[in-house]
């Protein structure tokens, strides 16, 4: 409620009488908040996967798919709780589970430098199968995208 708010001023054109209007008014509005956040997590993943490789001269194209078991080793950043308040989280936060199971798929293009060594780029995605959140009613299943420059060493 805004009390004694100045609404308008009118000045008569002939006699220069000035009239000001004040009134009490109720302001109705909505609140909108934007939060820009940068969160940091470190995952240690173990993958069980299979793939296919195609050769064209010294070039290799690889595809891979499988399951990944991940352990959340480090986490820090900001998040929103169920009431919309911002909170900081870190290693001691109990809001996120530490172990996760994901589907893994990837593709890579490599150039053969020698019989056993190749360099290339690889892109992959992890799609979470289980909920990462410890909170009831909160469904958190992130998708992790990866793009990297790789050196690959063949054992055989």
Buried (B, 14 or more C-beta within 10 A) or exposed (E): EEEEEEEEEEEEEEEEEEEEEEEEEEEEEEEEEEEEEEEEBEBEBEBEBEEEEEEEEEEBBBBBBBBBBBEBEEBBEEBEEEEEEEEEBEEEBEBBEEEBEBBBBBBBBBEBEEEEEBEBEBEBBBEBEEBBBEEEEEEBEEEBEEEEEEEBEEEE
